[in-house]
């Protein structure tokens, strides 16, 4: 009788113990499903709620002609009536991309826009300074320019053929290099890329991606922060709380 009573007590205790563990296991699994996960092989796995909270957007790598921009500082050295002549310096490689008559967008020190054009290049200083002089003509300005005035100018360089490109916002530039988050099934993989020409809208990808690949358009910096948090085992941002809490 005593043995049967002892056995019954032990069995009841085990049943209670197992019953108490079961809800905790389920709750732990539910919480894990709501937290971003990172795998060195597969990449970053984001719950749907986290994707919505981050405002995640995906785009395809496409092909475009990327017209790069060249910035240079100009200094007015002569004025004659309504025409002002200015000059600036660029590298010999950059000078090869400029042509006489090419249009420049320039701005004065107070931000007023001026249209200018390249009148020629002068390589006489190249041996001494390693730079090539760009000669610019300004025929219309909102206000008369004076000798020694400085201008900030930008030239849009023509591109030859269409190349693999991504929107500028899809590029993650950090101390480790240039990266994008590529789509691999349900995961996002931080992928190193080699960039080429760029402008205000597009960035050329020379290596690491092909046209048709899918990448995260935004927010790449938040994805990086989420990845770092997942690697360190901490809770990343935008985690949905367990139901009922």
C-alpha positions in Angstrom: 0.0 0.0 0.0 2.8 2.4 1.0 4.7 1.5 -2.2 1.6 2.2 -4.4 1.1 5.5 -2.7 4.8 6.5 -3.2 4.6 5.5 -6.9 1.4 7.6 -7.4 3.1 10.6 -5.8 6.2 10.3 -8.1 4.0 9.9 -11.2 1.9 12.9 -10.3 5.0 15.0 -9.7 6.5 14.1 -13.1 3.2 14.9 -14.9 3.1 18.3 -13.1 6.7 19.0 -14.0 6.2 18.1 -17.7 3.0 20.0 -17.9 4.8 23.1 -16.5 7.6 22.9 -19.0 5.4 22.6 -22.1 4.0 26.1 -22.1 7.5 27.6 -21.6 8.9 25.6 -24.5 6.1 26.9 -26.8 6.5 30.5 -25.6 10.3 30.2 -26.2 9.7 29.0 -29.7 7.2 31.7 -30.4 9.6 34.3 -29.2 12.4 32.9 -31.3 10.1 33.1 -34.4 9.6 36.8 -33.7 13.3 37.7 -33.4 15.6 38.3 -36.5 18.0 35.4 -36.9 21.4 35.3 -38.5 23.3 32.4 -40.1 26.8 32.7 -41.5 25.8 30.4 -44.3 22.2 31.6 -45.1 22.3 35.2 -44.0 19.7 37.4 -42.2 16.2 36.0 -41.6 13.6 38.6 -40.8 10.1 37.9 -39.4 7.3 39.4 -41.5 6.5 41.9 -38.7 10.2 43.1 -38.7 10.1 43.5 -42.5 7.0 45.7 -42.2 8.4 47.7 -39.3 11.6 48.4 -41.2 9.8 49.3 -44.4 11.8 46.8 -46.4 11.7 47.2 -50.1 13.2 44.9 -52.8 14.3 45.8 -56.3 15.9 44.0 -59.2 19.4 44.8 -60.5 18.9 46.5 -63.9 21.0 47.9 -66.7 21.3 51.6 -67.3 23.8 54.1 -68.8 25.4 55.8 -65.8 26.5 59.3 -66.5 29.1 60.0 -63.8 29.6 63.5 -62.5 32.8 65.5 -62.2 33.1 68.3 -59.6 35.7 71.1 -59.8 36.3 74.5 -58.4 36.6 77.4 -60.8 38.3 80.8 -60.3 37.4 83.8 -62.4 40.5 85.3 -64.0 39.0 87.7 -66.5 35.8 89.6 -67.2 34.9 91.3 -70.5 31.5 92.9 -70.6 29.0 90.2 -69.9 31.4 87.4 -70.4 33.6 85.9 -67.7 36.5 83.5 -68.1 37.4 81.0 -65.3 39.6 78.0 -64.9 40.0 75.0 -62.6 42.1 71.9 -62.5 41.4 68.2 -62.9 43.5 65.0 -63.3 44.7 64.2 -66.8 42.4 61.2 -66.9 39.4 63.4 -66.0 40.4 65.9 -68.6 40.1 63.3 -71.3 36.4 63.0 -70.5 35.7 66.7 -71.1 35.1 68.3 -74.5 35.0 71.8 -75.8 31.5 73.2 -75.6 30.5 70.8 -72.9 28.0 72.3 -70.5 28.7 72.9 -66.8 26.4 73.6 -63.9 28.0 76.1 -61.6 27.0 77.9 -58.5 28.3 81.1 -56.8 29.4 81.2 -53.2 25.9 82.3 -52.2 24.3 79.4 -54.1 23.1 81.1 -57.3 23.0 78.8 -60.4 25.1 79.7 -63.4 25.4 77.9 -66.8 28.9 77.7 -68.2 30.7 75.7 -70.9 34.1 74.3 -71.4 36.2 76.3 -73.9 39.2 74.1 -73.8 41.9 72.3 -71.7 45.5 73.3 -71.1 48.1 70.7 -70.2 51.1 73.0 -69.9 51.0 72.7 -66.1 50.8 68.9 -66.2 54.5 68.2 -66.0 55.0 70.6 -63.1 51.8 69.9 -61.1 50.4 66.7 -62.5 47.1 68.5 -63.1 45.4 69.7 -66.3 43.8 73.2 -66.5 40.2 73.4 -67.6 39.2 76.7 -69.3 35.6 77.8 -68.9 33.4 80.5 -70.4 30.5 82.1 -68.6 28.2 84.2 -70.8 25.2 84.5 -68.5 25.1 85.1 -64.8 22.4 86.5 -62.5 24.9 89.1 -61.3 28.2 90.4 -62.7 31.2 88.2 -61.7 34.4 89.7 -60.5 38.0 88.6 -61.0 39.0 86.1 -58.2 35.4 85.0 -57.6 35.2 81.3 -56.9 32.5 78.9 -58.3 31.7 75.3 -57.7 31.0 73.5 -61.0 29.7 70.1 -62.0 30.0 68.3 -65.3 27.9 65.3 -66.3 30.1 62.8 -68.2 28.6 60.8 -71.0 28.4 57.0 -70.5 29.1 54.5 -73.2 27.0 51.4 -72.8 24.4 50.1 -70.4 25.9 48.4 -67.3 24.5 46.6 -64.2 23.3 49.2 -61.8 21.5 49.6 -58.5 19.8 52.6 -57.0 22.2 54.6 -54.8 20.1 53.9 -51.7 20.6 50.2 -52.1 24.4 50.5 -51.5 25.8 50.1 -48.0 29.2 51.8 -47.8 31.0 51.1 -44.5 34.5 50.8 -43.2 34.6 47.2 -44.4 33.8 48.1 -48.0 30.8 48.3 -50.3 27.9 45.9 -49.8 24.3 45.2 -50.8 21.7 42.9 -49.3 20.8 40.3 -51.9 17.7 38.1 -51.7 18.4 34.4 -51.2 15.1 32.6 -50.6 13.7 33.9 -47.3 17.1 35.3 -46.3 19.0 38.5 -47.0 22.7 38.1 -47.6 25.2 41.0 -47.2 27.2 40.7 -50.4 30.4 42.6 -51.2 30.3 44.5 -54.5 32.8 46.4 -56.6 31.3 49.8 -57.7 32.2 51.9 -60.8 30.7 55.1 -62.1 27.8 56.8 -60.2 25.5 59.7 -60.2 22.8 61.1 -58.0 20.5 58.2 -58.9 22.4 55.1 -60.0 25.6 53.2 -59.0 27.4 50.9 -61.5 28.2 47.4 -60.2 31.3 46.0 -61.8 31.5 42.8 -59.8 29.2 40.9 -57.3 25.8 41.2 -59.0 24.1 40.4 -62.3 21.1 42.0 -63.9 18.0 40.4 -62.6 19.4 39.7 -59.1 17.2 41.1 -56.3 18.6 43.4 -53.6 17.1 45.4 -50.7 16.4 49.0 -51.7 15.9 50.2 -48.2 16.8 50.5 -45.4 20.2 49.0 -45.8 21.7 50.7 -42.7 18.9 49.3 -40.5 19.5 45.9 -42.0 23.2 46.1 -41.1 22.4 47.2 -37.5 19.8 44.3 -37.2 22.4 41.8 -38.5 25.0 43.0 -36.0 22.5 42.7 -33.2 21.5 39.2 -34.3 25.2 38.1 -34.5 25.8 39.3 -30.9 22.7 37.5 -29.7 20.9 40.6 -28.6 17.4 41.6 -29.6 17.4 43.6 -32.7 15.2 46.5 -33.4 11.6 46.2 -34.6 10.9 42.9 -32.8 7.2 42.1 -32.4 6.3 41.3 -28.7 4.8 37.9 -27.9 1.0 37.8 -28.2 -0.9 38.7 -25.0 1.9 40.9 -23.7 
